[in-house]
Amino acid sequence: MTDNSHLRMHNHEDLRPFMQKMGNKEFFQYCEKVFSIIEKLQPGQSFEINNKIVKDENREMFIKILHCFIIDFNFKKYTFNNTYTIFRRYGKEESLQLESARRINKAGDPKADAG
């Protein structure tokens, strides 16, 4: 079974080698393509990160860009499975349940806003 979890993004510096290799313009064009795939997902839909979606040589960059999207734009709506082989947009009910759980957790944790 494939496990891509080692390819996840740890911080934005993880993207720098790809930018340097491709050049900023080409890298950001690639990001736009990835973002357009994400934005087409309807609530509850997912896709498998496989050779139909991304070439093997771009898999690490693709996963890091997906992760960047979650962190920078829509962390409440999207997720990976544990092996980073499936990228999923939460359904509407799941999003509401997660938001409710976050509020409850934050209300019960005085350190939650300490950053």
Phi and psi restraints in degrees (value plus and minus 20) as a CYANA .aco file:
   2 THR   PHI     -94.7   -54.7
   2 THR   PSI     119.5   159.5
   3 ASP   PHI    -154.3  -114.3
   3 ASP   PSI      91.2   131.2
   4 ASN   PHI    -120.6   -80.6
   4 ASN   PSI     -10.0    30.0
   5 SER   PHI     -81.3   -41.3
   5 SER   PSI     -46.4    -6.4
   6 HIS   PHI     -90.5   -50.5
   6 HIS   PSI     -31.5     8.5
   7 LEU   PHI    -112.8   -72.8
   7 LEU   PSI     -23.5    16.5
   8 ARG   PHI     -82.9   -42.9
   8 ARG   PSI     139.8   179.8
   9 MET   PHI    -103.7   -63.7
   9 MET   PSI     111.6   151.6
  10 HIS   PHI    -115.2   -75.2
  10 HIS   PSI     -55.1   -15.1
  11 ASN   PHI    -180.4  -140.4
  11 ASN   PSI     152.0   192.0
  12 HIS   PHI     -84.0   -44.0
  12 HIS   PSI     -42.1    -2.1
  13 GLU   PHI     -83.0   -43.0
  13 GLU   PSI     -43.0    -3.0
  14 ASP   PHI     -82.1   -42.1
  14 ASP   PSI     -40.4    -0.4
  15 LEU   PHI    -106.3   -66.3
  15 LEU   PSI     -39.7     0.3
  16 ARG   PHI     -75.1   -35.1
  16 ARG   PSI     -65.6   -25.6
  17 PRO   PHI     -78.3   -38.3
  17 PRO   PSI     -54.2   -14.2
  18 PHE   PHI     -90.8   -50.8
  18 PHE   PSI     -60.1   -20.1
  19 MET   PHI     -82.8   -42.8
  19 MET   PSI     -62.7   -22.7
  20 GLN   PHI     -86.8   -46.8
  20 GLN   PSI     -59.6   -19.6
  21 LYS   PHI     -88.8   -48.8
  21 LYS   PSI     -63.5   -23.5
  22 MET   PHI    -110.5   -70.5
  22 MET   PSI     -47.2    -7.2
  23 GLY   PHI      72.2   112.2
  23 GLY   PSI     128.6   168.6
  24 ASN   PHI     -78.0   -38.0
  24 ASN   PSI     -65.7   -25.7
  25 LYS   PHI     -81.0   -41.0
  25 LYS   PSI     -70.6   -30.6
  26 GLU   PHI     -85.9   -45.9
  26 GLU   PSI     -59.4   -19.4
  27 PHE   PHI     -80.9   -40.9
  27 PHE   PSI     -67.5   -27.5
  28 PHE   PHI     -90.6   -50.6
  28 PHE   PSI     -47.5    -7.5
  29 GLN   PHI     -85.6   -45.6
  29 GLN   PSI     -60.7   -20.7
  30 TYR   PHI     -83.5   -43.5
  30 TYR   PSI     -63.2   -23.2
  31 CYS   PHI     -77.4   -37.4
  31 CYS   PSI     -63.9   -23.9
  32 GLU   PHI     -79.8   -39.8
  32 GLU   PSI     -59.7   -19.7
  33 LYS   PHI     -83.2   -43.2
  33 LYS   PSI     -64.0   -24.0
  34 VAL   PHI     -84.1   -44.1
  34 VAL   PSI     -65.3   -25.3
  35 PHE   PHI     -81.4   -41.4
  35 PHE   PSI     -56.1   -16.1
  36 SER   PHI     -87.5   -47.5
  36 SER   PSI     -52.9   -12.9
  37 ILE   PHI     -84.2   -44.2
  37 ILE   PSI     -66.0   -26.0
  38 ILE   PHI     -81.5   -41.5
  38 ILE   PSI     -66.4   -26.4
  39 GLU   PHI     -87.1   -47.1
  39 GLU   PSI     -37.4     2.6
  40 LYS   PHI    -102.0   -62.0
  40 LYS   PSI     -35.2     4.8
  41 LEU   PHI     -86.6   -46.6
  41 LEU   PSI     110.7   150.7
  42 GLN   PHI    -108.5   -68.5
  42 GLN   PSI     138.0   178.0
  43 PRO   PHI     -72.0   -32.0
  43 PRO   PSI     110.7   150.7
  44 GLY   PHI      69.9   109.9
  44 GLY   PSI     -31.1     8.9
  45 GLN   PHI    -105.4   -65.4
  45 GLN   PSI     136.8   176.8
  46 SER   PHI    -167.2  -127.2
  46 SER   PSI     148.7   188.7
  47 PHE   PHI    -161.4  -121.4
  47 PHE   PSI     130.9   170.9
  48 GLU   PHI    -106.8   -66.8
  48 GLU   PSI     116.9   156.9
  49 ILE   PHI    -107.1   -67.1
  49 ILE   PSI      74.9   114.9
  50 ASN   PHI    -158.3  -118.3
  50 ASN   PSI    -192.4  -152.4
  51 ASN   PHI     -88.5   -48.5
  51 ASN   PSI     -36.8     3.2
  52 LYS   PHI     -94.6   -54.6
  52 LYS   PSI     -47.6    -7.6
  53 ILE   PHI    -114.7   -74.7
  53 ILE   PSI     -61.5   -21.5
  54 VAL   PHI    -166.5  -126.5
  54 VAL   PSI     121.8   161.8
  55 LYS   PHI     -89.1   -49.1
  55 LYS   PSI     129.6   169.6
  56 ASP   PHI     -72.9   -32.9
  56 ASP   PSI     -62.1   -22.1
  57 GLU   PHI     -89.1   -49.1
  57 GLU   PSI     -35.5     4.5
  58 ASN   PHI    -126.7   -86.7
  58 ASN   PSI     -20.4    19.6
  59 ARG   PHI     -78.0   -38.0
  59 ARG   PSI     -67.1   -27.1
  60 GLU   PHI     -81.3   -41.3
  60 GLU   PSI     -67.2   -27.2
  61 MET   PHI     -82.3   -42.3
  61 MET   PSI     -63.0   -23.0
  62 PHE   PHI     -78.9   -38.9
  62 PHE   PSI     -67.6   -27.6
  63 ILE   PHI     -85.3   -45.3
  63 ILE   PSI     -61.0   -21.0
  64 LYS   PHI     -85.0   -45.0
  64 LYS   PSI     -57.3   -17.3
  65 ILE   PHI     -88.4   -48.4
  65 ILE   PSI     -61.9   -21.9
  66 LEU   PHI     -78.4   -38.4
  66 LEU   PSI     -65.1   -25.1
  67 HIS   PHI     -83.2   -43.2
  67 HIS   PSI     -61.2   -21.2
  68 CYS   PHI     -80.0   -40.0
  68 CYS   PSI     -62.2   -22.2
  69 PHE   PHI     -78.8   -38.8
  69 PHE   PSI     -65.4   -25.4
  70 ILE   PHI     -80.9   -40.9
  70 ILE   PSI     -68.8   -28.8
  71 ILE   PHI     -85.6   -45.6
  71 ILE   PSI     -64.6   -24.6
  72 ASP   PHI    -106.1   -66.1
  72 ASP   PSI     -46.4    -6.4
  73 PHE   PHI    -145.2  -105.2
  73 PHE   PSI     -69.2   -29.2
  74 ASN   PHI    -158.8  -118.8
  74 ASN   PSI      32.8    72.8
  75 PHE   PHI     -82.4   -42.4
  75 PHE   PSI     -39.7     0.3
  76 LYS   PHI    -106.2   -66.2
  76 LYS   PSI     -31.5     8.5
  77 LYS   PHI    -131.4   -91.4
  77 LYS   PSI     -36.0     4.0
  78 TYR   PHI    -150.9  -110.9
  78 TYR   PSI     135.5   175.5
  79 THR   PHI    -177.8  -137.8
  79 THR   PSI     143.8   183.8
  80 PHE   PHI    -124.8   -84.8
  80 PHE   PSI     140.2   180.2
  81 ASN   PHI     -98.5   -58.5
  81 ASN   PSI     156.7   196.7
  82 ASN   PHI     -82.6   -42.6
  82 ASN   PSI     -47.2    -7.2
  83 THR   PHI    -118.6   -78.6
  83 THR   PSI     -15.1    24.9
  84 TYR   PHI      35.6    75.6
  84 TYR   PSI      16.9    56.9
  85 THR   PHI    -127.6   -87.6
  85 THR   PSI     -30.6     9.4
  86 ILE   PHI    -153.5  -113.5
  86 ILE   PSI     112.7   152.7
  87 PHE   PHI    -131.7   -91.7
  87 PHE   PSI     112.1   152.1
  88 ARG   PHI    -156.6  -116.6
  88 ARG   PSI     122.1   162.1
  89 ARG   PHI    -117.5   -77.5
  89 ARG   PSI     108.5   148.5
  90 TYR   PHI     -80.9   -40.9
  90 TYR   PSI     128.9   168.9
  91 GLY   PHI     -92.6   -52.6
  91 GLY   PSI     145.9   185.9
  92 LYS   PHI     -79.5   -39.5
  92 LYS   PSI     -64.0   -24.0
  93 GLU   PHI     -83.7   -43.7
  93 GLU   PSI     -62.0   -22.0
  94 GLU   PHI     -82.2   -42.2
  94 GLU   PSI     -61.2   -21.2
  95 SER   PHI     -81.5   -41.5
  95 SER   PSI     -62.4   -22.4
  96 LEU   PHI     -86.1   -46.1
  96 LEU   PSI     -61.2   -21.2
  97 GLN   PHI     -84.7   -44.7
  97 GLN   PSI     -61.9   -21.9
  98 LEU   PHI     -84.1   -44.1
  98 LEU   PSI     -63.7   -23.7
  99 GLU   PHI     -82.6   -42.6
  99 GLU   PSI     -61.7   -21.7
 100 SER   PHI     -83.4   -43.4
 100 SER   PSI     -63.3   -23.3
 101 ALA   PHI     -83.5   -43.5
 101 ALA   PSI     -59.6   -19.6
 102 ARG   PHI     -83.2   -43.2
 102 ARG   PSI     -62.5   -22.5
 103 ARG   PHI     -83.7   -43.7
 103 ARG   PSI     -63.6   -23.6
 104 ILE   PHI     -83.3   -43.3
 104 ILE   PSI     -65.0   -25.0
 105 ASN   PHI     -83.5   -43.5
 105 ASN   PSI     -63.3   -23.3
 106 LYS   PHI     -85.7   -45.7
 106 LYS   PSI     -60.4   -20.4
 107 ALA   PHI     -85.5   -45.5
 107 ALA   PSI     -52.0   -12.0
 108 GLY   PHI    -107.5   -67.5
 108 GLY   PSI     -27.7    12.3
 109 ASP   PHI    -137.5   -97.5
 109 ASP   PSI      83.9   123.9
 110 PRO   PHI     -84.6   -44.6
 110 PRO   PSI     -37.5     2.5
 111 LYS   PHI    -109.5   -69.5
 111 LYS   PSI     -23.6    16.4
 112 ALA   PHI     -78.6   -38.6
 112 ALA   PSI     -54.5   -14.5
 113 ASP   PHI    -112.3   -72.3
 113 ASP   PSI     -19.7    20.3
 114 ALA   PHI     -91.2   -51.2
 114 ALA   PSI     -38.5     1.5
